[in-house]
Structure formats: C-alpha cells, structure tokens
Amino acid sequence: MVLTVAGAIDFGLANPPSCFAQTEPEPSVSDYLPPSEPEVSRDEWRQRIEDARRRAKELSRERRDHPELYKPVPEDPDLVATERLLNDDSLQRGDIVSTKKGMFVYQGRPDQPRRERDFVPIAPKATR
C-alpha cells in the first residue's frame, strides 16, 4: 500500500491531535529551587552589612586581646599514630605493624572494635 500526502491527511497523520501533556507549561528553574525569602529593602541590606562589619571588628579585637585562645593545639604524634592504627580498616589478624615502640602483631577480631590490647608486642631476638 502506497500512502500519499493526501492520504496521510485523510488518516490524520500529517497533523496529529496534540496531547494534553504537551499543552502543560514546561517546568522552569524556579520550580526546582527552594522558596526564596522576601526581598529586603535597601535600608535592611545596609543594616545587615553594618552588623556584619561590627561583628568582624569585635572578633578581630578579641583575637588581638586574647591570642592564647586562638593558638592551635599541637598534636601529639604518638596519639595520632595510635589513632591511625586503631582506625585502619585494612588490618587483619596476624598483620605486623612497626612503631617507634617496637613491632606488634594484630590479634583483634574483625567483628569487634579495635583496642590497644589487640596489638601484641613481638619480643626481639636476644643478641649475643
């Protein structure tokens, strides 16, 4: 069967009826954003800026007057290394770790949290 343009018009194929879904407006970007706050007036905006400047000056003054409160606390390297070992998920029973305190074998179980006592010291060989 050969279908001509005239025949297609008779069958309604040249201008198909529009679907209801196509006539709905497409969503815009604002449909996906959270509802925005109402716009602030120029005076409110200026007040917010002045408040932020005041808070920044107060913080700066406090840091200048009490620098001891803002010094970083030095980390204990031994404590950091211990925490790293206790949190190492790759360790398996029988693994050996080396620390500045010596060699240790991990004897913990995978179904229980790690503890320091899970690391058993390996006794060094006696030298003559």
N, C-alpha and C positions, 0 to 999 in steps of 0.2 A: 504494500500500500504506500503510495506516494502522497505526502502531505504538503500542500502548498500553503503560502502565507494566508491566502483567503480561507483555506480550510482550517488553519490554525485559529483564525479569528472566530470562525464558527464554533470551534471547540472551546473557545475561551482561554486558549493557551498564550496568545500574544499579550493580553492584558489580564493576568490572573487577579482575582479579587484580593485586596490587601487583607492581611491577617490583623486581628485585634492587637496582638503583641507588638506589631510593627508600628502601631499608631501611638503607643505609650511613649512619653518623653524618655530619652536616654538619661541614665544617671550622670550627675556631674561630680566633680571632685569634692565639692562641699557635702555631698551625700555621704561620703566616707570619712569625713573629718568630725571630730567631736564638736558639740555645740560650742561656739565661741562666747567669750564673755562680752558683755556690752562694751561699746567703745567708751573710753574715758575722755573727759574733757581736757582741754589744754592745761587748765589750772591743776587738775588732778595729776596729770602727767608730770608737770613741773614739780609738784609736791613729792611725788614718788622719787624723782631724781634727787631732790634736796635731801630727802630721808636717807637714800642710799649713800649719798656723799657724807652725811653726818655719821652714819654707821661705820663707813670706811675710815673716817678720821678717828673715831673712838677706838676702833680696833688697832689702828696704827699707833695711837698714843699708848694703848695698853701693852702692845708688844714692845714698844720702846721703854716703857716704865718697868716692865717685868719680863725681861728676856729669858730668865731662867725657866719660865713656864712654857716656853716655846722651843727649847733646845731638844733635838732628837735624842731619844734614849738609845744609847749604844747597845747593840745586840750582842749577847754572849755567843761566841762562835760554837762553843761546846753544846749549848742549848739548841742552837739552830741545827747542828748536825744530828743531835739526838731526835729532834722533831722530824727531820727529813727521813731518818731511818724508820721511825715509828709509823710514818705515813706512806712509806714506799709500798705500793700495791704489787710490785713485781717480785718481791721477796717470796721465796718458797722454802719450806722446811729443808734444812741441810745447807742452805746458802751460807757462804762465809763473807763476813764484812770486816774491813780493816779500819780501825780508828787510831787516834793518837794514844789511846789507852790500851791498844793491842788488837788481836784478832778474835773475832767472835763468830760462832755458828748459830744460825737462826733455828730455834726449835719450836717456834709457835705453830699454832694450828690455823688454817685458813678460815674456819668458822667462828673464830673468836678475835676480839680486838687485840692488837699488839701491845705488849708491855715490855718494859726494860728487862725483866727477868726471862723473857723469851730468847735473849741473846746470851749464850753461854760462852765464857772465855775459853779459848783454846790455850792450853798450857804450852809454853815454849819448850823446846828440847833443851835439856841440860847440856851445856858445853863444858869440855874438859880443858 
